[in-house]
Amino acid sequence: MILAVTGGTGFLGGHVLREAAARGHQIRALARSPQLPRPNVEWVRGTLENHRLLADLIEGADAVIHIAGCINAPALAGFVEANVTGTASMLTAAESVGVRRFIHVSSLSAREPDLSDYGWSKWGAERLVRDAPLDWTIIRPPAIYGEGDREMLELFRVAKGKGLLPLPPRGRLSLIEAGDLARLLLDLIEADAAIGQTYEPDDSVAEGYSHRDFGKLIGAAVGRPRLLTIAMPGFLLRLAAMVERMRLGEKAKLTPDRVRYFCHPDWVAKHRPPASIWEPKVKAADGFRATADWYRAKGWL
């Protein structure tokens, strides 16, 4: 097949490009800047703001996989521009050139749109997708980890270096390994039963993981089986976010918006894809070990 992909230069997108190429698909991938050659990938230079280029990206494709978005911004406007307006541009382009299959990568945060600006923007993008006259499927991943991930890297580093790991207040979350998620996004293309559905995939652990369980997985992966996990009160995380904003400005990763998201007690997947479409292969313990090994091999850990 011919696939049009956004977000291919990112963490999850890289896994999707590798899996798609391994399956023999031809990929057109949007990129802001020049990229190194990859098997079966044609890089299309541009952004989500260039509507004419998006039509060229998508025309003749069998499906669109829309991954691109913003996970951290200093204000709501940044999230809206990337996640809502960007999605609207992709939907318009797909409709204009007659490509119907549209796989949209959202976030579990869209389940609680009033909790964070990020979640609200992902929910807003979902509203647009649902109203589009396309054969859409929405995927709401929980916490994604795996080779190439920089979001969880600091947690691995802290756990390895200090033997303790500060975590949000008590709660539960689901996990999914990036390669597993990439397989799902590609499996969905020809899954007619998934059209018009919203799924929350994970690694099939029914009740997810407590924050302590999550920390222990990281500890085991970095050689700290007796890692001490500390549940941080919400007010301390908010204070830390304020300090980081003062210190780093718009480059701060820990923001008040993220703190609100992190402190929510229930990020467990509930509406999983049916087994007839896809099943996860990677157990968290194995996936976290492989991720830590990859970090070490790259000199990141």
Secondary structure, DSSP 4 states (H G I P E B T S, - for coil): -EEEEESTTSHHHHHHHHHHHHTT-EEEEEESS-----TTEEEEE--TT-HHHHHHHHTT-SEEEE----S--SSHHHHIIIIIIHHHHHHHHHHHHT--EEEEE--GGGGSTTT-HHHHHHHHHHHHHHHSSSEEEEE---EEESTT--TTHHHHHHHHHHSEEEEPSS-EE-EEEHHHHHHHHHHGGG-GGGTTEEE---SS-TT-EEHHHHHHHHHHHTT-TT-EEEE--HHHHHHHHHHHHHHHGGG-SS-HHHHHHHT-SEE---SPPPTTT------HHHHHHHHHHHHHHHT--
